[in-house]
């Protein structure tokens, strides 16, 4: 089993979801980005689209997000969006 990431998805007015995930896939202005534990630090601009989370038990969560950024550092993924909602 892959090591967990600490993930937080935040919209302009509230925290949408936080917890552990084994993988995060998000659409950025550079293209789709997949993040696993041990990923190098990165700061990217989000494009409008899905953020897909794979939880430690294999469950999948999807959020629609737009107008924000994604930050990865020390196995912590923070997604801050102007608008974000769980699908």
Order of alpha helices (4+ residues) and beta strands (2+ residues): beta-beta-beta-beta-beta-beta-beta
